[in-house]
Amino acid sequence: MALQQLKNRIKTWLPTGAVGLAGPLGGLLAVYILLVAGLGIYWSRAPAPFDVQAIIAESSSRPATGVATTLTAIQLGESLLSKPGGFLRNDIAPPGVLLDNIPNWEYGVLIQLRDLTRAMREVMSRSQSQSREDPDLALAEPRFNFQANSWMLPSSESQYEEGLAYLRAYLARLQDPEAKEAQFYARADNLRHWLAAVDIRLGSLSQRLSASVGQRRVNTDLAGDGAATQSTPVPAELEVKTPWAEIDDVFYEARGTAWALLHILRAIEVDFADVLAKKNATVSVRQIIRELEATQENVWSPMILNGSGFGLWANHSLVMASYLTRANAAIVDLRDLLAQG
């Protein structure tokens, strides 16, 4: 009885004709909500891993040194732009603007693409430090460093498309035996240069993932150098904890980072095969790939859990941190191995 009285009162508040429209509008709203929710679920699925050897076989007319790495960089960029929903990090409308897991996954992939193209521009395409940089890579690398949340004028996608176009131009010149100026130098020092950037990225992600449970840490910022100074004094002990709302963001950024890295390392195994064999380091690369593959296992929980270290509930961030830390330790060992004569 009370419910019927409430309905009658609401009808008196509505303008004339609105009562008749309430039914159709409500139906349209329900359909819209279901459509947005369905698209959001579909768009939240990360792309499946691709076969590096297969794209080399399909796309390479000449198996020149550097083709595998360049093709992989192109495929990473295309995966960001052509996956379901396209590039979502700069979306301003539903369902993209309502999602946060896959945009953070995209950011992890994008960071690795930026680091790789920077290494290709700075060292891998140059015979020595004073050599002229490749013109296509010089134009590609800054495109990928464009901000990831620009919707228009220009959009992030348009800049990344331009970067891919320059990478394709560089690839075409690599595959052309007459284009002597296009080179890719697979040397141990060049590989160590890129691995140094990977080391820093994985170390930072491991720390952010581990901070999901919160802990007090001794400040080691100036450790190892008695004369070192810093701009602003900080306490001797720090309370480090990732905010609750950012835990899943860091997790999916790490997942995207690992997804990109395992593909790049498979390409590195092809282009740097002779270098790795000489250093007896091929098995080290494969072990790193295996650790990264473990980060791509299905997450069966409907949400990223943040249980305490030895508590009742799982902590997905600590599991991810474990795999990344082991991969990072193997990368440090690989860099030392490559530095040996």
Secondary structure, DSSP 8 states (H G I E B T S, - for coil): -HHHHHHHHHHHHS-TTHHHHHHHHHHHHHHHHHHHHHHHHHHTS------HHHHHHHH-SS--TTHHHHHHHHHHHHHHHHSTTS--TT--STTGGG--HHHHHHHHHHHHHHHHHHHIIIIIT-SSTTS---HHHHHHHHHHTS-TT--SSS-HHHHHHHHHHHHHHHHHHHT-TT-TT------HHHHHHHHHHHHHHHHHHHHHHHTTS-EEEE--TTTT-TT---SS---SEEEE---GGGHHHHHHHHHHHHHHHHHHHHHHHHHTHHHHHHTT-HHHHHHHHHHHHHTTS---SSS--B--TTSSS-BHHHHHHHHHHHHHHHHHHHHHHHH--
